[in-house]
Amino acid sequence: MLIIHDLTPEEAGKFDFGENRVIFDNGKIRPCIGCFGCWLKTPGKCVLRDGYEAMGKAFSECDRLVIISKCTYGSYSPFVKNVLDRSIGYISPFFEIRNGEMHHRRRYNNHIKITVYMYGEDITGEERKIAERLVEANALNMCAEVEKVAFFKNPEEIRGEQIC
């Protein structure tokens, strides 16, 4: 299982992530520069060397992806969004038609089930709908399956969920 979260060290310390791979903000992630190097120069691996270059490989090695993120205008937090952007090397640059839409082909044969836990004090109904559609769209692009999208007021409430 791969876990991506935007929790503070204090919040994360209250979770038991087990032996799973955990991606968190160490303050060094650089934004995707849209160079397509992860598709052409170093397939599956980002050309930026900041400790997050192997996100495509990390996705290829998991069967479950758990995301814990603050809900920001119906989307992920900036850090989580950045990690997802940096993982674009997980899919190939070639296209195919799925569900009547054009999407990138798979690069790897694994099948990922995605669970997303979003938190925030004032998440509106509209933001929930947007977030659910976003997770579905991400799953479609990744040839993955949405297992669950859930909303909470704060990270403390998420601890009651069976994450691992």
N, C-alpha and C positions, 0 to 999 in steps of 0.2 A: 504494500500500500504506500502511496505517496501522499503526504499531507502538506498543503501550502497554507500558511496562515499569516495574518498581520498583527497578531497579538503582541502585547508588550512582553518583555521577559518575565515580569511578575505574573501576568495573566497566564502565559504559556506554562510557567512552572507549576500551575495548579492542575494541569492536564497530564494524563498518563498516555503518551503517544506510543508506548511500547518500543519495539525494535524497528519501527517503521522509519522510512526516510522522511525527514521533516525539512521543508524549505521555509525559512523565515528571513526577515529583514535584518541583515547585518550592517546596513548602512552603505554598502558598496555597490549595489546593483545599478547598472547603467541602463538607460532606455534603449529599446530597439531603434536602430538607425535606418531600418528599411533597406539595407544593402543587398538582401537576398543571398548573402554569403552562406547562410545555413542551408540553402538549397543548392547553390552552385559551387562554391569554393570548398566548403567543409561540410558535406551533406549530413544533416542531422545535428550539427554542432554550431553554435553561434561563434562568430569571429571575434566578438568582444571578450576579453579575458578579465573577468571580474569575480569569478567564482560561481557564476550563474550560466556559463556557456554550455553546460551539458544538460539543459532542461529537456531538449528533445529526447535524449538518451534516457533520462529519468522517466519520462512519460512512457517510453517504449518498454521499460522494465516493470511496469506496474499493471495490475488488473483492477485496482480501485484507486480513485483520486478523491481525496477529501479536501475541500476548500473551506476555510474559516475566514470570513471577511466582513469588515464593516460594510454595510449597505450604503453606497454613495450614489445618490440620485438614481437608484435602481440598477446600479452596477457594482462592480467590485471596488475595493479600495485601490488607490493608486499603486501600492506595492504589488498586490495580487494581480492587478491588470498588467503590470509590467512583467511579472513572471510569466503570465500566459502569453504575452506578446513575444517574449524571449524563447518560448517553447514552439514557435511556428515550424521549426525544423523537424518536429515530430511528424508532420504531414509532408507529402511530396509536392513539388511545384507543378505537377501535371494534374489535369482536370478530368472529371467524369460527371455524369448527370446522376443525381440522387434526389428522389422525391420531386422530380421535375425542375430541379435547380442545379446550377453548376457548382461543384465543390472540388476541393483538392483530393487527390487519391491518397490512399494509405501509403505510408512508407514502411510501416511495421505491421506485423500480424497479430499483435496482442489486442485484446478487447477490454476497454476501460469502462467501468461503472463509476459514475460521478455522483458524489453527494456534496451539497453545498449548504453550509450553515452561515446565514447572514445575521448580523446583529446591528442594532441601532435603536435608540430611544423613540424616535419619531418616524418610523418607516410607514409611509402612506400605502393605501391599497394600490394606487397606481404604480408606486415604486416596486411593490411586490410583483405585480403583473409584468412589469418591464424586466425585473430580475429573473423571473421564471422563464420568460421568452429568451432572454440572453443566455441562460444556462442551456436551454434546449438548442439554441443556435450553435453554441460552442460545441455541444455534444455531437450535433450533426456534422459540423466541420471536422471533428476529430474521429469520426466513425465510432463514437462512443454511445453510451446509454445513460440517461439520467436516472439515478436510483432515488434521489430525494433532494428537495430544496425546502429548507425550513428557515423560519425567521424567529429571532429572539431579541429581547430588549438589551441584553448585555452578554458578554462572553461567559459570565458566571452561569447563566441559564443553560448554555450549551453543554456544560460539564455533565449534565444529567443525561445526555444522549449517549448511546453506544457508538462511539466513533471508531474504535479499533476492533 
